[in-house]
Amino acid sequence: MLGALRGECVCNPLIAGSLLREVRRRQKIAHEQVGSELLTRRECEVLRLLGQGVSNKQIARELNLSVATVKNHVHNIFAKLNIHSRGEALARLRNEPWIARIA
């Protein structure tokens, strides 16, 4: 009872073990889906703009980069996420918005 007053939660060890296994399973799946490499801060910014349907030229202007640099970022994003088109990037971003979050 005192634990509950302190905001603590008592959980059966079997349930706690099951919850931890599920968390690990989901982390593994998420890691496999994103790939072994995480997106850089700049790649996340580019991906968010891609998700808004912004062209490479517009992304370059917005982020103060050259178009060639934006193309490199887009190429790296596609490789890291194992996708092949802007449409796939948009779909991934809609289904998994956390992939473009900056840590």
HUWOCOR-V286929 format. One record per backbone hydrogen bond with DSSP energy under -0.5 kcal/mol. NH is the residue of the N-H (numbers start at 0). CO is the residue of the C=O. E is the energy in kcal/mol with one decimal. If there is no record, write none. Layout:
nh=(NH;NH)
co=(CO;CO)
e=(E;E)
This chain:
nh=(4;5;6;7;10;15;16;17;18;19;20;21;22;23;24;25;26;27;28;29;30;31;32;33;34;43;44;45;46;47;48;49;50;51;51;52;53;58;59;60;61;62;63;63;64;69;70;71;72;73;74;75;76;77;78;79;80;81;81;82;88;89;90;91;92;93;94;95;98;99;100;102)
co=(0;1;3;2;8;11;12;13;14;15;16;17;18;19;20;21;22;23;24;25;26;27;28;29;30;39;40;41;42;43;44;45;46;47;48;49;48;54;55;56;57;58;59;60;59;65;66;67;68;69;70;71;72;73;74;75;76;77;78;77;84;85;86;87;88;89;90;91;95;96;97;100)
e=(-1.5;-1.3;-1.3;-3.0;-0.5;-2.7;-2.5;-1.9;-2.6;-2.4;-2.2;-2.0;-2.4;-2.4;-2.4;-2.5;-2.3;-2.3;-2.2;-2.6;-2.5;-2.3;-2.2;-2.1;-2.1;-2.3;-1.9;-2.6;-2.9;-2.4;-1.8;-2.7;-2.4;-0.7;-0.8;-2.0;-2.1;-2.7;-2.7;-2.0;-2.8;-2.7;-0.7;-0.6;-2.6;-2.0;-2.5;-2.0;-2.3;-2.8;-2.6;-2.5;-2.6;-2.6;-2.2;-2.7;-2.5;-0.7;-0.5;-2.5;-2.0;-2.6;-2.3;-2.6;-2.5;-2.3;-2.3;-2.9;-2.1;-1.3;-1.6;-0.6)
